[in-house]
Amino acid sequence: MKYLIWGTGPYCREKIDRFKEDEIVGFIERRKTNFRGRETILPSEIAAVNYDYIVVLSSHYQEIVFEMVQMGIDCKKIIPGINCKPFLFSELEYISEKSRVVVTPDGKLEYIYKDDLTIQIDSEESWKQIRKLICNEGNAAFIKSMGIGPVGKKYGSDRGGSICRYYLDQFLQQQKNVISGTVLEIGDRNYTERFGTDFSSYVLHFGDSCKETEFDFKGDLRTGEGIKKDFYDCILCTQVLDFVEDITNTPDVLIHSLKIGGKLLVSVSGISTICRYDMEKYGQYWNFTDKSLRNMFTRDNTECEVWTKGNCKVACAFLQGMGYTELTEQELQETDEDFQVIIFALVTRIKS
């Protein structure tokens, strides 16, 4: 893809790293200057440049967009900078993963939310309307009226079922076709038996209480001690890494335990309360993001896919100890990447 970038000021410098250097064919300014080792081009010179899109990296993008359309530039080739990550502090309440700003044929801007709601941006009132799609001021009064303590401290298990376990069950149901062959699970074989097919079930146990057999054994995810290499078709590592004190070597331990082509299914906590029982027994050390989990398991010998689940309301409900049945299916399935309650990864070992 070839991009022309309109703007070289502070706004541009905040977002320019989103583009690879070899993708940028030039920078546009109203006067000749140098930026990042290149001489800028004038708006009148745009027609002589071969490009796919013009990205307006200027805080005055609304006026610049209108000017470009008046110049005869195809509106479909113009990208307002507000769409480009990182979203700046001033943009966070107006733009999200589920929205974008597009240019209309007459040079105006439209805000599209979830691909089905469109708002014409033509005044400050438009932006106030847009903010209401992202933020709910009414929540402030509700929170002020709340008591200090949570609804419950059993993670929703006594109120219809844990929100995290609801998402975990969905994830394993979607990935059940890979839970087969020689399968390793951590702690017990609950999920292997619930979701697996045609499997030999192995369990890695912690501590001295394990009665070791061919299929049940003690191992150490920190060092790999006791864990076979190049042996498993599938490993289930669900809600475990939060409680491993030193995870420096753990990703490689798990990856090298797989056969070539083997699959590792991982789930970790994002936004969560302390699990007091496990904190006292094992220690609770980590909460994750999609980026940290992806970085952990992305190697030259792996393919790694990552998903998140959660939104502001779900995160609040989970922290309060509410059950998933107290929320609607629509509320549970609405995903906001800024409120990651639980994160999943599917890791495939593709070579030695």
Beta strands, then each sheet from edge to edge (+ up, - down):
strand 1: 3-6
strand 2: 24-28
strand 3: 34-35
strand 4: 38-39
strand 5: 53-56
strand 6: 78-80
strand 7: 99-103
strand 8: 109-113
strand 9: 117-121
strand 10: 181-186
strand 11: 199-205
strand 12: 216-218
strand 13: 232-238
strand 14: 258-269
strand 15: 302-309
strand 16: 342-349
sheet 1: 2+ 1+ 5+ 6+
sheet 2: 3+ 4-
sheet 3: 7+ 8- 9+
sheet 4: 12+ 11+ 10+ 13+ 14+ 16- 15+
end
